[in-house]
Amino acid sequence: MNTTDDSRALVQRIHSELDKGNGQLFIDSLADDARWTLEGSTPWSRTYAGKAAIREELLKPLFAQFAGPYVSKTERIIAEGDRVVVLFSGDVPTRAGKRYNNRYCYIYRIEGGKVKELTEYFDTALVQQALEAPPAPGHLHAQAT
């Protein structure tokens, strides 16, 4: 069972690395069956089920739009039991010449030392304005062949 301190420590380590532009610990900390839900009604908003879907359907097409490394700035971490809430911001230019400077609230659920669930709240209007829509689910494999 996760304690509040264990959950907070894991998320603090993840966000310390994200604040340096290093997302590897975040990826390594995802459970194989992790679920990441992006709230709202943007083309990106849905639940990405499984580490492979998170990488291929969310992170890969998202980071392909960035013209440089994505670096975040963690503002606050609040933990209780297996839940950790993180308030942070990020800023990166896109390849299309737009500025993607979003603010986020992530709610993590930690299980067995891994990120089991993540719910993301963000500026949906900025997503619509600054980012291209991702490929439709199921169309990624067709594009690769």
MIGULO-948749 format. One record per atom (N, C-alpha, C): residue in one letter; atom name; x, y, z. Coordinates in steps of 0.02 Angstrom, whole numbers, padded with zeros to 5 digits. Atoms other than C-alpha are relative to their C-alpha. Layout:
N
SITE  residu  atome      px      py      pz
SITE       a     CA       X       Y       Z
...
! end
This chain:
145
SITE  residu  atome      px      py      pz
SITE       m      N   00042  -00060   00000
SITE       m     CA   00000   00000   00000
SITE       m      C   00044   00062   00000
SITE       n      N  -00038  -00062   00003
SITE       n     CA   00063   00173  -00044
SITE       n      C  -00015   00045   00059
SITE       t      N   00011  -00051  -00050
SITE       t     CA   00088   00298   00092
SITE       t      C  -00001   00068  -00035
SITE       t      N  -00001  -00068   00028
SITE       t     CA   00062   00483   00063
SITE       t      C   00071   00021  -00017
SITE       d      N  -00070  -00021   00011
SITE       d     CA   00250   00510   00080
SITE       d      C   00030  -00035  -00061
SITE       d      N  -00026   00036   00059
SITE       d     CA   00291   00374  -00049
SITE       d      C  -00029   00028  -00064
SITE       s      N   00033  -00027   00060
SITE       s     CA   00164   00441  -00173
SITE       s      C   00028   00069  -00017
SITE       r      N  -00027  -00067   00011
SITE       r     CA   00224   00621  -00150
SITE       r      C   00072  -00003  -00025
SITE       a      N  -00070   00004   00020
SITE       a     CA   00407   00571  -00166
SITE       a      C   00007  -00021  -00073
SITE       l      N  -00004   00021   00070
SITE       l     CA   00379   00480  -00331
SITE       l      C  -00018   00058  -00047
SITE       v      N   00022  -00054   00044
SITE       v     CA   00283   00625  -00408
SITE       v      C   00048   00059   00004
SITE       q      N  -00050  -00054  -00005
SITE       q     CA   00410   00751  -00341
SITE       q      C   00060  -00016  -00044
SITE       r      N  -00056   00020   00042
SITE       r     CA   00549   00652  -00427
SITE       r      C  -00018   00008  -00074
SITE       i      N   00022  -00005   00070
SITE       i     CA   00449   00643  -00590
SITE       i      C   00000   00073  -00021
SITE       h      N   00007  -00070   00020
SITE       h     CA   00413   00830  -00591
SITE       h      C   00066   00038   00005
SITE       s      N  -00067  -00030  -00002
SITE       s     CA   00590   00877  -00540
SITE       s      C   00036  -00012  -00066
SITE       e      N  -00031   00016   00065
SITE       e     CA   00649   00789  -00699
SITE       e      C  -00037   00037  -00057
SITE       l      N   00037  -00036   00052
SITE       l     CA   00509   00864  -00806
SITE       l      C   00019   00074  -00001
SITE       d      N  -00020  -00071  -00004
SITE       d     CA   00562   01036  -00745
SITE       d      C   00069   00011  -00032
SITE       k      N  -00064  -00003   00034
SITE       k     CA   00733   00997  -00822
SITE       k      C  -00007  -00018  -00074
SITE       g      N   00011   00021   00069
SITE       g     CA   00654   00943  -00987
SITE       g      C   00010  -00074  -00011
SITE       n      N  -00012   00071   00005
SITE       n     CA   00680   00758  -00950
SITE       n      C  -00063  -00038   00018
SITE       g      N   00061   00037  -00012
SITE       g     CA   00524   00651  -00969
SITE       g      C   00009  -00074   00010
SITE       q      N  -00012   00072  -00004
SITE       q     CA   00608   00481  -00954
SITE       q      C  -00026  -00032   00064
SITE       l      N   00025   00028  -00064
SITE       l     CA   00567   00454  -00769
SITE       l      C  -00076  -00004  -00001
SITE       f      N   00073   00002   00006
SITE       f     CA   00385   00498  -00806
SITE       f      C  -00021  -00063  -00038
SITE       i      N   00016   00059   00041
SITE       i     CA   00379   00365  -00943
SITE       i      C   00014  -00064   00039
SITE       d      N  -00020   00060  -00038
SITE       d     CA   00472   00238  -00835
SITE       d      C  -00047  -00013   00058
SITE       s      N   00044   00006  -00058
SITE       s     CA   00349   00270  -00692
SITE       s      C  -00071  -00020  -00017
SITE       l      N   00068   00021   00020
SITE       l     CA   00193   00228  -00793
SITE       l      C  -00008  -00075   00006
SITE       a      N   00017   00071  -00001
SITE       a     CA   00114   00061  -00754
SITE       a      C  -00016  -00021  -00072
SITE       d      N   00016   00023   00067
SITE       d     CA   00093  -00046  -00910
SITE       d      C  -00073   00011  -00018
SITE       d      N   00071  -00009   00012
SITE       d     CA  -00095  -00030  -00890
SITE       d      C  -00025   00068   00026
SITE       a      N   00018  -00068  -00022
SITE       a     CA  -00093   00155  -00841
SITE       a      C  -00055   00029  -00045
SITE       r      N   00053  -00036   00038
SITE       r     CA  -00239   00264  -00894
SITE       r      C   00011   00075   00011
SITE       w      N  -00010  -00072  -00003
SITE       w     CA  -00216   00449  -00936
SITE       w      C  -00060   00032  -00034
SITE       t      N   00060  -00033   00026
SITE       t     CA  -00374   00552  -00957
SITE       t      C   00013   00075  -00007
SITE       l      N  -00002  -00072   00013
SITE       l     CA  -00367   00724  -01038
SITE       l      C  -00071   00025  -00001
SITE       e      N   00068  -00025  -00006
SITE       e     CA  -00523   00817  -00986
SITE       e      C  -00015   00051  -00055
SITE       g      N   00020  -00050   00049
SITE       g     CA  -00621   00933  -01100
SITE       g      C  -00028  -00030  -00063
SITE       s      N   00030   00022   00063
SITE       s     CA  -00685   00924  -01277
SITE       s      C   00045   00015  -00060
SITE       t      N  -00047  -00011   00054
SITE       t     CA  -00527   00951  -01379
SITE       t      C   00009  -00066  -00039
SITE       p      N  -00014   00063   00036
SITE       p     CA  -00473   00825  -01513
SITE       p      C   00047  -00046   00039
SITE       w      N  -00047   00039  -00041
SITE       w     CA  -00342   00767  -01385
SITE       w      C  -00036  -00031   00060
SITE       s      N   00033   00019  -00062
SITE       s     CA  -00470   00743  -01245
SITE       s      C  -00033  -00068  -00005
SITE       r      N   00026   00067  -00006
SITE       r     CA  -00504   00561  -01205
SITE       r      C   00043  -00038   00051
SITE       t      N  -00042   00041  -00043
SITE       t     CA  -00434   00420  -01100
SITE       t      C   00045  -00043  -00043
SITE       y      N  -00050   00040   00033
SITE       y     CA  -00274   00342  -01163
SITE       y      C   00014  -00059   00046
SITE       a      N  -00003   00059  -00043
SITE       a     CA  -00273   00163  -01096
SITE       a      C   00061  -00042  -00017
SITE       g      N  -00060   00040   00008
SITE       g     CA  -00106   00077  -01074
SITE       g      C   00060   00043  -00018
SITE       k      N  -00062  -00037   00011
SITE       k     CA   00074   00136  -01078
SITE       k      C   00015   00007  -00075
SITE       a      N  -00014  -00003   00072
SITE       a     CA   00090   00094  -01264
SITE       a      C  -00044   00052  -00034
SITE       a      N   00045  -00050   00030
SITE       a     CA  -00063   00199  -01310
SITE       a      C   00020   00070   00022
SITE       i      N  -00022  -00066  -00025
SITE       i     CA  -00001   00343  -01202
SITE       i      C   00060   00023  -00041
SITE       r      N  -00060  -00019   00038
SITE       r     CA   00166   00341  -01292
SITE       r      C  -00015   00014  -00073
SITE       e      N   00010  -00003   00073
SITE       e     CA   00104   00312  -01470
SITE       e      C  -00056   00048  -00021
SITE       e      N   00059  -00039   00020
SITE       e     CA  -00065   00402  -01473
SITE       e      C  -00002   00070   00030
SITE       l      N   00000  -00065  -00032
SITE       l     CA  -00031   00548  -01356
SITE       l      C   00069   00033  -00004
SITE       l      N  -00064  -00033  -00006
SITE       l     CA   00152   00586  -01323
SITE       l      C   00037   00008  -00066
SITE       k      N  -00037  -00003   00064
SITE       k     CA   00227   00545  -01494
SITE       k      C  -00029   00054  -00046
SITE       p      N   00026  -00053   00044
SITE       p     CA   00106   00653  -01598
SITE       p      C   00003   00069   00032
SITE       l      N  -00004  -00065  -00034
SITE       l     CA   00108   00791  -01466
SITE       l      C   00070   00029  -00006
SITE       f      N  -00069  -00026   00000
SITE       f     CA   00297   00807  -01452
SITE       f      C   00026   00010  -00071
SITE       a      N  -00019  -00011   00070
SITE       a     CA   00313   00796  -01643
SITE       a      C  -00017   00072  -00021
SITE       q      N   00019  -00069   00018
SITE       q     CA   00231   00969  -01647
SITE       q      C   00044   00052   00033
SITE       f      N  -00041  -00048  -00037
SITE       f     CA   00358   01049  -01530
SITE       f      C   00065   00014  -00037
SITE       a      N  -00061  -00021   00034
SITE       a     CA   00504   01148  -01602
SITE       a      C   00061  -00002   00045
SITE       g      N  -00056   00004  -00048
SITE       g     CA   00611   01125  -01447
SITE       g      C  -00020  -00044   00058
SITE       p      N   00016   00042  -00057
SITE       p     CA   00619   01034  -01282
SITE       p      C  -00056   00032   00042
SITE       y      N   00054  -00023  -00042
SITE       y     CA   00465   01047  -01172
SITE       y      C   00024  -00001   00073
SITE       v      N  -00022  -00006  -00069
SITE       v     CA   00510   01110  -00999
SITE       v      C  -00057   00028   00041
SITE       s      N   00055  -00022  -00043
SITE       s     CA   00385   01128  -00859
SITE       s      C   00027   00037   00061
SITE       k      N  -00017  -00034  -00063
SITE       k     CA   00384   01230  -00699
SITE       k      C  -00052  -00021   00052
SITE       t      N   00045   00024  -00051
SITE       t     CA   00308   01142  -00550
SITE       t      C  -00011   00054   00053
SITE       e      N   00017  -00052  -00048
SITE       e     CA   00217   01260  -00433
SITE       e      C  -00020  -00028   00068
SITE       r      N   00025   00027  -00063
SITE       r     CA   00134   01150  -00302
SITE       r      C  -00016  -00074  -00007
SITE       i      N   00017   00071  -00003
SITE       i     CA   00118   00967  -00253
SITE       i      C  -00037  -00012   00065
SITE       i      N   00041   00016  -00058
SITE       i     CA  -00019   00909  -00135
SITE       i      C  -00014  -00074  -00003
SITE       a      N   00009   00072   00000
SITE       a     CA  -00030   00727  -00082
SITE       a      C  -00043  -00022   00059
SITE       e      N   00039   00033  -00052
SITE       e     CA  -00152   00620   00015
SITE       e      C  -00009  -00072  -00020
SITE       g      N   00005   00071   00016
SITE       g     CA  -00137   00432   00017
SITE       g      C   00032  -00015  -00067
SITE       d      N  -00027   00018   00066
SITE       d     CA  -00116   00366  -00161
SITE       d      C  -00014   00054  -00053
SITE       r      N   00016  -00054   00048
SITE       r     CA  -00173   00531  -00241
SITE       r      C   00049   00058   00009
SITE       v      N  -00046  -00058  -00001
SITE       v     CA  -00054   00672  -00287
SITE       v      C  -00025   00049  -00052
SITE       v      N   00022  -00053   00044
SITE       v     CA  -00109   00837  -00362
SITE       v      C   00059   00046  -00013
SITE       v      N  -00055  -00043   00019
SITE       v     CA   00017   00942  -00458
SITE       v      C  -00026   00058  -00042
SITE       l      N   00014  -00060   00039
SITE       l     CA  -00006   01120  -00518
SITE       l      C   00065   00021  -00033
SITE       f      N  -00062  -00020   00034
SITE       f     CA   00120   01170  -00651
SITE       f      C  -00016   00033  -00067
SITE       s      N   00007  -00031   00066
SITE       s     CA   00148   01261  -00814
SITE       s      C   00056  -00025  -00044
SITE       g      N  -00050   00019   00048
SITE       g     CA   00247   01230  -00971
SITE       g      C   00000   00049  -00058
SITE       d      N  -00005  -00047   00056
SITE       d     CA   00306   01328  -01121
SITE       d      C   00047  -00029  -00052
SITE       v      N  -00041   00024   00055
SITE       v     CA   00371   01275  -01291
SITE       v      C  -00027   00030  -00065
SITE       p      N   00025  -00021   00066
SITE       p     CA   00363   01345  -01468
SITE       p      C  -00019  -00062  -00041
SITE       t      N   00018   00055   00044
SITE       t     CA   00275   01235  -01596
SITE       t      C   00035   00009  -00067
SITE       r      N  -00030  -00003   00067
SITE       r     CA   00343   01194  -01768
SITE       r      C  -00039   00046  -00045
SITE       a      N   00042  -00045   00039
SITE       a     CA   00198   01296  -01836
SITE       a      C   00010   00074   00020
SITE       g      N  -00015  -00069  -00020
SITE       g     CA   00269   01451  -01750
SITE       g      C  -00046   00028   00054
SITE       k      N   00044  -00023  -00053
SITE       k     CA   00141   01460  -01609
SITE       k      C   00032  -00014   00067
SITE       r      N  -00027   00010  -00067
SITE       r     CA   00175   01470  -01424
SITE       r      C  -00049  -00043   00039
SITE       y      N   00042   00044  -00040
SITE       y     CA   00109   01327  -01319
SITE       y      C   00023   00007   00073
SITE       n      N  -00017  -00015  -00071
SITE       n     CA   00116   01394  -01141
SITE       n      C  -00061  -00015   00043
SITE       n      N   00060   00023  -00035
SITE       n     CA  -00013   01293  -01048
SITE       n      C   00012  -00003   00075
SITE       r      N  -00001   00011  -00073
SITE       r     CA  -00056   01278  -00863
SITE       r      C  -00041  -00063   00012
SITE       y      N   00028   00066  -00012
SITE       y     CA  -00103   01110  -00790
SITE       y      C  -00016  -00013   00073
SITE       c      N   00011   00033  -00064
SITE       c     CA  -00178   01020  -00644
SITE       c      C  -00002  -00074  -00016
SITE       y      N  -00003   00073   00008
SITE       y     CA  -00128   00836  -00643
SITE       y      C  -00022  -00032   00066
SITE       i      N   00018   00040  -00058
SITE       i     CA  -00210   00714  -00524
SITE       i      C   00024  -00071  -00013
SITE       y      N  -00029   00067   00006
SITE       y     CA  -00106   00556  -00506
SITE       y      C  -00032  -00047   00050
SITE       r      N   00013   00054  -00048
SITE       r     CA  -00157   00391  -00427
SITE       r      C   00057  -00049  -00007
SITE       i      N  -00060   00043  -00002
SITE       i     CA  -00005   00290  -00376
SITE       i      C  -00020  -00068   00028
SITE       e      N   00012   00068  -00024
SITE       e     CA  -00013   00102  -00356
SITE       e      C   00062  -00041  -00011
SITE       g      N  -00060   00042   00007
SITE       g     CA   00134  -00013  -00321
SITE       g      C   00061   00038  -00024
SITE       g      N  -00058  -00040   00020
SITE       g     CA   00259   00128  -00347
SITE       g      C  -00002   00023  -00072
SITE       k      N   00008  -00021   00070
SITE       k     CA   00192   00165  -00522
SITE       k      C  -00061   00046  -00007
SITE       v      N   00057  -00042   00017
SITE       v     CA   00075   00292  -00600
SITE       v      C  -00053  -00045  -00031
SITE       k      N   00054   00044   00023
SITE       k     CA  -00088   00195  -00620
SITE       k      C  -00052   00040  -00038
SITE       e      N   00049  -00044   00033
SITE       e     CA  -00205   00339  -00666
SITE       e      C   00026   00071   00003
SITE       l      N  -00016  -00071   00002
SITE       l     CA  -00178   00518  -00718
SITE       l      C  -00058   00035  -00034
SITE       t      N   00052  -00043   00029
SITE       t     CA  -00314   00647  -00747
SITE       t      C   00030   00069  -00009
SITE       e      N  -00031  -00064   00017
SITE       e     CA  -00260   00808  -00832
SITE       e      C  -00053   00052  -00016
SITE       y      N   00041  -00059   00015
SITE       y     CA  -00348   00976  -00829
SITE       y      C   00047   00052  -00028
SITE       f      N  -00044  -00046   00035
SITE       f     CA  -00279   01110  -00945
SITE       f      C  -00042   00052  -00037
SITE       d      N   00033  -00053   00038
SITE       d     CA  -00320   01264  -01049
SITE       d      C  -00020  -00028  -00069
SITE       t      N   00022   00033   00061
SITE       t     CA  -00425   01183  -01185
SITE       t      C  -00002   00048  -00059
SITE       a      N   00001  -00049   00055
SITE       a     CA  -00442   01344  -01287
SITE       a      C   00070   00007  -00030
SITE       l      N  -00068  -00005   00025
SITE       l     CA  -00253   01355  -01300
SITE       l      C   00018  -00061  -00042
SITE       v      N  -00013   00061   00038
SITE       v     CA  -00243   01174  -01358
SITE       v      C  -00030   00006  -00070
SITE       q      N   00034  -00007   00065
SITE       q     CA  -00369   01211  -01496
SITE       q      C   00036   00050  -00045
SITE       q      N  -00033  -00053   00039
SITE       q     CA  -00274   01367  -01550
SITE       q      C   00071  -00017  -00020
SITE       a      N  -00072   00008   00012
SITE       a     CA  -00093   01308  -01538
SITE       a      C   00020  -00067  -00029
SITE       l      N  -00020   00067   00021
SITE       l     CA  -00096   01123  -01581
SITE       l      C  -00043  -00026  -00057
SITE       e      N   00037   00037   00051
SITE       e     CA  -00145   01020  -01731
SITE       e      C  -00034  -00059   00034
SITE       a      N   00035   00058  -00028
SITE       a     CA  -00270   00881  -01696
SITE       a      C   00043  -00062  -00009
SITE       p      N  -00039   00062   00007
SITE       p     CA  -00191   00711  -01664
SITE       p      C  -00033  -00046  -00052
SITE       p      N   00032   00049   00044
SITE       p     CA  -00219   00566  -01784
SITE       p      C  -00057  -00035   00038
SITE       a      N   00057   00035  -00032
SITE       a     CA  -00384   00478  -01750
SITE       a      C   00024  -00066   00028
SITE       p      N  -00020   00065  -00028
SITE       p     CA  -00366   00325  -01637
SITE       p      C  -00011  -00055  -00052
SITE       g      N   00005   00055   00047
SITE       g     CA  -00333   00171  -01741
SITE       g      C   00030   00016  -00068
SITE       h      N  -00028  -00019   00064
SITE       h     CA  -00261   00270  -01887
SITE       h      C   00076   00005   00000
SITE       l      N  -00073  -00005  -00005
SITE       l     CA  -00082   00273  -01823
SITE       l      C   00035  -00057  -00037
SITE       h      N  -00032   00057   00032
SITE       h     CA  -00041   00098  -01885
SITE       h      C  -00007   00005  -00076
SITE       a      N   00010  -00007   00071
SITE       a     CA  -00115   00135  -02056
SITE       a      C   00049   00050  -00030
SITE       q      N  -00047  -00050   00025
SITE       q     CA  -00003   00288  -02073
SITE       q      C   00070  -00028  -00003
SITE       a      N  -00067   00025  -00005
SITE       a     CA   00151   00190  -02024
SITE       a      C   00017  -00050  -00056
SITE       t      N  -00014   00052   00051
SITE       t     CA   00131   00060  -02162
SITE       t      C   00004   00030  -00069
! end
